[in-house]
Amino acid sequence: MDIATRLELLLEVSEHGSFAKAADARNIDRSVLSKQIKNLEETLGLRLLNRSTRSLSLTTAGFEIVKQAEKVRDVLE
């Protein structure tokens, strides 16, 4: 997947609040989604999400990336 697709996946996770819900919305496996977000983090050299077994939240960098990705999506739409 390219970086644009990975950014879309990050937006889905941010909007749905979980990997499971975002994966269901995109009709993909949760592990695929998780790996793509991890690849995005490695590509950008930033941690975008704080993950635990019970919660998920954006880091400060993740929040900024999501804001920019939303602007790009709005322009493209």
SEDREN-968365 format. One record per residue: residue number from 1; residue in one letter; x, y, z of N, C-alpha, C in turn. Coordinates in Angstrom, 1 decimal. Layout:
# residues N
R num residu    n.X    n.Y    n.Z   ca.X   ca.Y   ca.Z    c.X    c.Y    c.Z
R NUM      A      X      Y      Z      X      Y      Z      X      Y      Z
...
***
This chain:
# residues 77
R num residu    n.X    n.Y    n.Z   ca.X   ca.Y   ca.Z    c.X    c.Y    c.Z
R   1      M    0.8   -1.2    0.0    0.0    0.0    0.0    0.9    1.2    0.0
R   2      D    0.3    2.3   -0.6    1.1    3.5   -0.6    0.8    4.4    0.6
R   3      I    1.5    5.5    0.8    1.3    6.3    2.0    0.0    6.9    2.0
R   4      A   -0.6    7.3    0.9   -1.9    7.9    0.9   -3.0    6.9    1.4
R   5      T   -2.9    5.7    1.0   -3.8    4.7    1.5   -3.6    4.5    3.0
R   6      R   -2.4    4.4    3.4   -2.1    4.3    4.9   -2.7    5.5    5.7
R   7      L   -2.6    6.7    5.1   -3.2    7.8    5.8   -4.7    7.7    5.9
R   8      E   -5.3    7.2    4.8   -6.8    7.0    4.9   -7.1    6.0    6.0
R   9      L   -6.3    4.9    6.1   -6.5    4.0    7.2   -6.4    4.6    8.6
R  10      L   -5.4    5.5    8.7   -5.2    6.2   10.0   -6.5    7.0   10.3
R  11      L   -7.0    7.7    9.3   -8.2    8.5    9.4   -9.4    7.6    9.9
R  12      E   -9.5    6.4    9.3  -10.6    5.5    9.7  -10.4    5.1   11.1
R  13      V   -9.2    4.8   11.5   -9.0    4.4   12.9   -9.3    5.5   13.9
R  14      S   -8.9    6.7   13.5   -9.2    7.9   14.3  -10.7    8.2   14.4
R  15      E  -11.4    8.1   13.3  -12.8    8.3   13.3  -13.6    7.3   14.0
R  16      H  -13.2    6.0   13.9  -14.0    4.9   14.5  -13.5    4.6   15.9
R  17      G  -12.3    5.1   16.3  -11.8    4.9   17.6  -11.3    3.5   18.0
R  18      S  -11.2    2.6   17.0  -10.6    1.3   17.2  -10.2    0.7   15.9
R  19      F   -9.3   -0.2   16.0   -8.8   -1.0   14.8   -9.9   -1.9   14.3
R  20      A  -10.7   -2.5   15.2  -11.7   -3.4   14.9  -12.8   -2.8   14.0
R  21      K  -13.3   -1.6   14.5  -14.3   -0.9   13.8  -13.9   -0.4   12.5
R  22      A  -12.6    0.1   12.4  -12.1    0.7   11.2  -11.9   -0.5   10.2
R  23      A  -11.4   -1.6   10.6  -11.2   -2.8    9.8  -12.5   -3.3    9.2
R  24      D  -13.6   -3.3   10.1  -14.9   -3.7    9.6  -15.4   -2.7    8.6
R  25      A  -15.2   -1.4    8.8  -15.7   -0.4    7.9  -15.0   -0.6    6.5
R  26      R  -13.8   -0.9    6.5  -13.0   -1.1    5.3  -13.1   -2.5    4.7
R  27      N  -13.7   -3.4    5.5  -13.8   -4.8    5.1  -12.4   -5.5    4.9
R  28      I  -11.5   -5.2    5.8  -10.2   -5.8    5.8   -9.9   -6.4    7.2
R  29      D   -9.0   -7.3    7.2   -8.6   -8.0    8.5   -7.9   -7.0    9.4
R  30      R   -8.2   -7.1   10.7   -7.6   -6.2   11.7   -6.1   -6.2   11.7
R  31      S   -5.5   -7.4   11.5   -4.1   -7.5   11.5   -3.5   -6.8   10.3
R  32      V   -4.1   -6.8    9.2   -3.7   -6.1    8.0   -3.7   -4.6    8.3
R  33      L   -4.7   -4.1    8.9   -4.9   -2.7    9.3   -3.8   -2.3   10.2
R  34      S   -3.6   -3.1   11.3   -2.6   -2.8   12.3   -1.2   -2.7   11.7
R  35      K   -0.9   -3.7   10.8    0.5   -3.7   10.1    0.6   -2.5    9.2
R  36      Q   -0.4   -2.0    8.6   -0.3   -0.9    7.7   -0.1    0.4    8.5
R  37      I   -0.7    0.5    9.7   -0.5    1.7   10.5    0.9    1.6   11.1
R  38      K    1.4    0.5   11.4    2.8    0.3   11.9    3.7    0.7   10.8
R  39      N    3.5    0.3    9.6    4.3    0.7    8.4    4.3    2.2    8.2
R  40      L    3.2    2.8    8.4    3.0    4.3    8.3    3.9    5.0    9.3
R  41      E    3.8    4.5   10.6    4.6    5.0   11.6    6.1    4.9   11.3
R  42      E    6.5    3.8   10.8    7.9    3.6   10.5    8.4    4.5    9.3
R  43      T    7.5    4.6    8.3    7.8    5.5    7.2    8.0    6.9    7.6
R  44      L    7.1    7.4    8.5    7.1    8.8    9.0    8.1    9.0   10.1
R  45      G    8.5    7.9   10.7    9.5    8.0   11.8    8.8    8.6   13.1
R  46      L    7.5    8.4   13.2    6.7    9.0   14.3    5.8    7.9   14.9
R  47      R    5.6    8.0   16.2    4.6    7.2   16.8    3.3    8.0   16.7
R  48      L    2.3    7.4   16.1    1.0    8.1   15.8   -0.1    7.7   16.8
R  49      L    0.0    6.5   17.3   -1.1    6.0   18.2   -0.5    5.4   19.5
R  50      N   -1.1    5.7   20.6   -0.8    5.0   21.9   -1.8    3.8   21.9
R  51      R   -1.3    2.6   22.0   -2.1    1.4   22.0   -2.0    0.7   23.4
R  52      S   -3.1    0.2   23.9   -3.1   -0.7   25.0   -4.1   -1.7   24.7
R  53      T   -4.3   -2.7   25.6   -5.3   -3.8   25.3   -6.7   -3.2   25.4
R  54      R   -6.9   -2.1   26.0   -8.2   -1.6   26.2   -8.5   -0.2   25.6
R  55      S   -7.4    0.4   25.2   -7.7    1.8   24.7   -6.7    2.1   23.5
R  56      L   -7.1    3.1   22.8   -6.4    3.6   21.6   -6.5    5.1   21.6
R  57      S   -5.4    5.8   21.5   -5.5    7.3   21.4   -4.4    7.8   20.5
R  58      L   -4.6    8.9   19.9   -3.6    9.6   19.1   -2.5   10.2   19.9
R  59      T   -1.3   10.1   19.5   -0.3   10.9   20.1   -0.4   12.4   19.6
R  60      T    0.4   13.3   20.1    0.4   14.6   19.6    0.7   14.7   18.1
R  61      A    1.7   13.9   17.7    2.1   13.8   16.3    1.0   13.2   15.5
R  62      G    0.4   12.2   16.0   -0.7   11.5   15.3   -1.9   12.4   15.1
R  63      F   -2.2   13.3   16.1   -3.3   14.2   16.0   -3.0   15.2   14.8
R  64      E   -1.7   15.7   14.8   -1.4   16.6   13.7   -1.4   16.0   12.3
R  65      I   -1.0   14.8   12.2   -1.0   14.0   11.0   -2.5   13.8   10.5
R  66      V   -3.3   13.5   11.5   -4.7   13.3   11.1   -5.4   14.6   10.6
R  67      K   -5.1   15.7   11.3   -5.6   17.0   10.9   -5.2   17.3    9.4
R  68      Q   -3.9   17.1    9.1   -3.4   17.3    7.8   -4.0   16.3    6.7
R  69      A   -4.2   15.1    7.1   -4.8   14.1    6.2   -6.2   14.4    6.0
R  70      E   -6.9   14.9    7.0   -8.3   15.4    6.8   -8.4   16.5    5.7
R  71      K   -7.5   17.4    5.8   -7.5   18.6    4.9   -7.2   18.0    3.4
R  72      V   -6.3   17.1    3.3   -6.0   16.5    2.0   -7.2   15.8    1.5
R  73      R   -7.9   15.0    2.3   -9.0   14.3    1.9  -10.1   15.2    1.5
R  74      D  -10.3   16.3    2.2  -11.4   17.3    1.9  -11.1   17.9    0.5
R  75      V   -9.9   18.3    0.2   -9.5   18.9   -1.0   -9.7   17.9   -2.2
R  76      L   -9.4   16.6   -2.0   -9.5   15.6   -3.0  -11.0   15.3   -3.3
R  77      E  -11.8   15.4   -2.3  -13.3   15.1   -2.5  -13.9   16.3   -3.2
***
